[in-house]
């Protein structure tokens, strides 16, 4: 049976911690930054965990 390939698109977007948590960057920080307040920009710049609803699918794509 051949090995499964990691989905390279999701591999670039998600980091797996040593304990197996999935972390992602928040969306909405790429354009229209002049319109957004400094507080909104700061809040969006944090790394957050992948939601429970998506975690199973993301793990499958990563081959975990």
QUIMOLIN-V296298 format. One record per pair of residues at least 24 apart in sequence whose C-alpha atoms are under 6 Angstrom apart, sorted by sequence separation. I is the first residue (numbers start at 0). J is the second residue. If there is no record, write none. Layout:
# QUIMOLIN-V296298
I,J ; I,J
This chain:
# QUIMOLIN-V296298
23,47 ; 22,47 ; 22,48 ; 21,48 ; 22,49 ; 21,49 ; 6,60 ; 6,61 ; 5,61 ; 5,62
